[in-house]
Amino acid sequence: MPTLNKYAQSNKKTGYFVRANVGGSHPVTLQTTGVAERIFRDNGYSNGSTVPTKLIWSMYDVDLLQTESSISAPTPSHSFGSLSEAITDSQLTESTREALIEYFKSYSGPHQGAINKLLKDIRQTVSTDTIEKYDLQHPVETAESLLKRFTEQSEGDIDTLFQRHQDWAVNSILTFSQRASQIEKIDIRKRNVIIYHIFPISVSGKARIYDHTLSEEDYSYRIEYQDGAHISLYIRDGRIINSNGPRDLLTPLEARQLTEETTPVEIDGKDVRSTVDSPKSSKISLPDRSFLEGDKELFVGLVDRISNNNNPLVELTDGHILLDAGKKDHLYLINRVEPKWGRVLCELNPA
């Protein structure tokens, strides 16, 4: 059976690779993409794990696994049902599910029909991530609770942050709680900068987001993106105003996507629409900032029911949209990414 292995620290390569047999005298080495590693991780596979043969070769057929040289022997038989089960029947995180959606949307190979069906199934899979509550009725307690979950710093550092810059710190942490499912760690620096270590959805690798909104810099956020090398993006008003680092590390499109995904922009409550059964947005305490993907729409939505496929559903005047997560009768801030599909940003409290 194929085996998942992690590169040794002494190796120039990082991450994982798969050793698989194709019928020759020696096994072949398959390189893992970032999306493939997420699938393995969410399905409980780690260093040394054996992985089903059919899953490996169905992933290879759609370039989720790759070789550095062509395979000379015929590959074993496979089934896309195995890939579908690993995706739709497992406990996928939201970041993995969104990464898969973006990957398969750009796929243009010989298995397009099977991938289109799988893409539809992925969009109908409910995320298992916890949705953070944007609780302005208890802002300090909510922010402090989130920070303690993700920081290794002392109680004294946390107390000092809230004592000196309470409003700013609370607002920052509550805002980034919309990305809590992607946060690995939170650091406090110089008592007026908070650093969010995040696993991005738009690109592989890791990113650190430096919230400089209280500093005297001419930018509000700095993104340090790392994928072997690292590049820094300087953000003001949701736009990249400067960058430094290897120019070929991120394409201009990837840099914009990473910026939209990881740096919040101000939102106007008047532009937030309400779904059929939800309170008017003017009656709700909305975040001042949110993570908008381009010009996508924002809704306040009350989950009306759970569909037969276990999808949370909210009603619009012209139909409905499915959500990636949510519970019946709970109220959420929703980013409508596609006409019939939306991503939950946070849970809201009715005023």
N, C-alpha and C positions, 0 to 999 in steps of 0.2 A: 504494500500500500504506500502511496506517496507520504512523505514526511515533511512537516513544516519545521524549518530551522532558522535560528537567528544568527546573523553574522557576528563573529567575535569582535571584541573591542579593538583588537589589533588590526582588523581588516579595514581597508579604506572605504568599503561599502558599509552602509548602515541598513537597519531594518531586517527583513526576513527574506528567505528564499525557499523554494520547494524542490525536493529531490523526488523525481518520479521515473518509473521504468517505462520505456516504450518498446520493449521487446529486444533491444540490442544487448551487447555485452556490458554496457555501462549505463547507469541511470543518467537522465538529463537534468540539468539545473534550470529551474524556472524562476524568473525574477518576479517579485510581487509589486503591483502598483499600490498606491496609498489606499485606493478603494478596496482592493482585494484584502489588504491587511485589516481594514475595518470589518469586513465580512467575517474573516477568520476570528478576530477578537470577539465580535458579538456572538459568535456561535461556540465560544469556549475553547477554541484552538489556540495553543501557545507553543513555545519552543519545545520541539521533540514530539509534538502531537502527530498521530497519523490522521490523514484526511481522506474521505471517500474518493476513490479514483474517478467516478463519474462527475463529481463536483469539480475536481481539478481540471479535467479536460473540457468541461462545458465553460469554465472560466477562461481557459486558454483560447477557446474558439472565439470568444468575444474580446480578446486582448486584455482581460483583467490580469492574466499571467502571461509573461513573455519570455522568449529565449533570446540570448545574445547571438545565437547562430541557428540556422534552420534545423529542424528535426529530420533526420534521415529515415527513420523508421515510421510506419503508420501508427498513428495514435490510437489508443484503445477506444472502444465504443463509448458514447456518452449519452446523456439525456439532459435536456434543459429543465426537466422536472426536478432534477437534483439541485440545480442552481435556484430554481424557484422556491423550493422548500427551504433552502438555506437562507433565503431572503425574506419570504413572506411568513414562514412558520417559526422564525426565531425571534429573539428579543432584540430587534434592531434599535439602536439609539437613533435619535432624530438626526444627528450629524451624519451617520452612515446612510440613512434613508435619503436625505437630501443630496448627499454626494452621489449616490447611485442614480437618482433621478437626473442630475446634471450629466453624469457620464453616459447613461443610456440615451439621453436626448441627442447627444452628439455622435452616437454610434451610427456608422453607415457601412456595415459589412454584409456578408452573405446571409446572416441569420437575422435580418431586419424584422421579419414577421414575428419570430419568437420573442425578440427583444421588445417589440411594441406591446405584445401581450404582457410580458413581464413588467414593463414600465407601468402599464395600467394597474397591475396587481400591487406594485410597490406604492403607488399613489393612494391605494385604498387600504394600506396597512396602517394601523394605528400605532403611533409612537408610544413607547413605555416610559419615556422620560417624565420626571416630575415637573410640573408647571409651577413656576414661582408666582407668588401673589404680590402684586404691586399695591401694598397696603399703606396708604397715606393717612389712615386713622391711627396707625402705630408705626410711624416711619423709622424712628430710631431703633426700636426693638427688632423690626424686620430686617433693617440693614445690618445691625450687629449680629443677628443670628446667621445671616448669609455669610458675612465676613468670617466668622469663627469657623464655619464649615470648610472654608477654602484657604485659610491662612495658617502659616506655621509660626507667626510672630506672637509676641507675648501679650498678655492682657494689658500690660502697661502701654504698649505701642497702640493698641486698639483704643484704649481709654483716651490717650493723648490726641489721637486723630479726631475723635468725636468732640473732645473738649475744645480744641482750638479752631476747628473748621467744621463744625457739626453739620450745618446745612449743606455745604458743598459736598462733604464726604457722604452723607446720607443720600443725597440726590444722585451722586455718581454710582454708588453701590446698588441702589434701587433700579437705576437705568440699566446697568449691566446685568441685573438679575434676569433680564429678558434673554440673555445668552448663557444662562446658568448651566444648561446641559452641555455646553462646550468648554466651560471653564475648568482648567486643571488646578490653578493656584492663584491666589491674590497676594501681592506684596504691597507694603507701605514704604515709601521712600521720602525722606526729607520732610515728612509730616504734611506735605502739600501736593504729593504725587502718589496716585494709586496705580499699580501695575497689574493688569489682568493677563494671565497666561492662558491662551485659548487654542483649542484645536479648530482650525478653520474648516469650513465646508467647501469653499470655492477652490481651494488649492490644497495640495498635500503639505506635510510639514507642520510647524508650530508657529504661533505669532504671539508677541507680547504687545499689549496696548497700554501706552502710558497716557493717563489722563492728566493733562497739563492745564486744565481750564482755570485753575487758581494761580498758576505761575505767571511770570511776566514775559513768557515767550510769545512770539508772533504767530504761534500755531496752538491749536487746542488739544490735539492728540498726535502721538507719534506711534506708528506701527513698526515694530521690528519683526520682519518675517525671516524665518530660518528654515532652510532646506538644504543642509550641507554648508552653504555660505549664508550670508545674511544681508538684507537690504533694509534701509529705513525709509519710511514714507511719512511726510509731515502734512498734517491735515488741518484745514481751517474751513468752517462752514460746510463740512462734508466733502470738500474738494482737496485733491493733492496739490500742494503749493510748492513742494520741493521733495527731492529724494536723493539718496546716495547709496552706493553699493553696486554690485555687478548688474549691468543693464540687461543682461540676458537671463537673469534669475526669474523675473516676472515679465510677462508681456504687458503692454498697456491695458488690455482688456482685463487680464488677471489682477492687475494692480487696482483697477476701478472696482472690480467685484469684491476684492478683499477689503477695500475701503468701505464700501456700502455695507458689507456684512458685519464689520467689527467696530465701526465708529458711528455713534448715534448722531442724528440731526434733529433740530427743533421741529416739533409738529404743531400745527394749528388745530385746536379742537373743532373749529368750524368746518374743517375739511374731513373730519372723521364721520363716516356715515354710520347709521344704526340699522341692524337687521330687524325683521318684522316684529319679533317678540321681545326685543331688548329695550331697556330704558333709553331715552334720548342721550346722546353723547354729552350734551350740556349738563346733564344731571349726574355725571360720573366724574370722579377724580381721575383724570387721565395723566399718563406720564408727560413731562414737558419735552422729552426727547425719545426717539425710537430709532430702530434699525430698519430703514426703508430701502428696499431694493428698487432703485431707479424711481419711476413715477407710479409704483404699484399702490393700490388702494388700501386704506385702513378702515376697519369696521369695528364697532362694538357689537359683539354677537352673543346671544344667549343660546346655548345648545338646546335645540328643540327636541331632538330624539337621537337615539343611536340606531343606525341603519342595520339591516340584516347582515351586512359585512363588518359590523362592529365599528363603523365610522361615525364619529360625532358629526351632526348635521345642523346647520343653521339656515333658516328660511329668509330669502330675499323677496322683494316684491315681484321679481321676474324669475323666480325659481329657487334654487338652493345652492350652497357650497358645502363640500366636505372638508373637515379639518383633520390635521395630522394627530391631534390629541384633544382631550377634553372630556368632561363628565356632563351628564344630562342636568339641565337647569343651572349650570354654572355660567358665569359671565366672563368673557375674554376679550382682549384686544387682539384683533386678527389682521394679519397682512395677507391680502388676497394676491397670491402669486400667479395664479392662472384662473380663467373664468369659473371653473368648478372646483377649485382647490385652494385652501388657505392654510397659512402657518400661524399657529398660536404664539403670540409674543409673551403674554403674561395674563394672569387671572386678575379681574377687577372686582372691587367691592361696590355694590350699589350704594349710592349716597343715602 
